[in-house]
């Protein structure tokens, strides 16, 4: 950690969302700093995934503002007024809770598609695959060596492979802020540990900030610098993992007494 005061990468102020008669989020405010990892926990229906989707503006805010400080400027960019693709280009990227995949693309082709630039998105330019391969082969292969697939030139078949493919695609975009929505769900323990080691390395060595929703609480306790606890659409507690884990409100509303001290 730096001796200087941490620099904010993203701030959310007073964001709220109602779906019909349900208040999904109510006046949520928090800050994410450069190079830090934040866990987001809470009971089902607390609003965790809704909050992430509102940061990406895939769900429109009813009230509030989300500001991103990509270049560490004093004013920042109000991303809650921008479309999702523009937010991703600024460096805010999110994995999917529900697995989504390009079913007709091989694993390698899907990863090459992730690194394609705007100029490559015209149909006649997509035939420039050799250039993409030459520029990104080493980077992609590095991820595949760490998170191996049965056949990287075939298709992702299992839920675990599709989850890994989604994570690697997001990392290839070289995010400044990575939102992870249940990234280890369906992964075996050894692969879960590899993913978490990689995320920690991205934060410490490349200054990537991370916000992670994960039901495997050992991941949250071991990975996070700070934890936000949500309940009933609000962030009601924020603090270091040890403090959050033992807080009586968290124990009562979420963990249960048997969890403390494990």
Secondary structure, DSSP 8 states (H G I E B T S, - for coil): --SS---EEEEEEEEEEEETTEEEEEEEEEEEETT-EEEEEESTTSSHHHHHHHHTTSS--SEEEEEE-TT--SS-EEGGGS-HHHHHHHTEEE--SS----TTS-HHHHHHHHH--GGGGSGGGGG-HHHHHHHHHHHHHHHHHHS--S-TTS---SHHHHHHHHHHHHHHT--SEEEEESTTTT--HHHHHHHHHHHHHHHHHH--EEEEE-S-HHHHHHH-SEEEEEETTEEEEEE-HHHHHH-HHHIIIII-GGGTT-
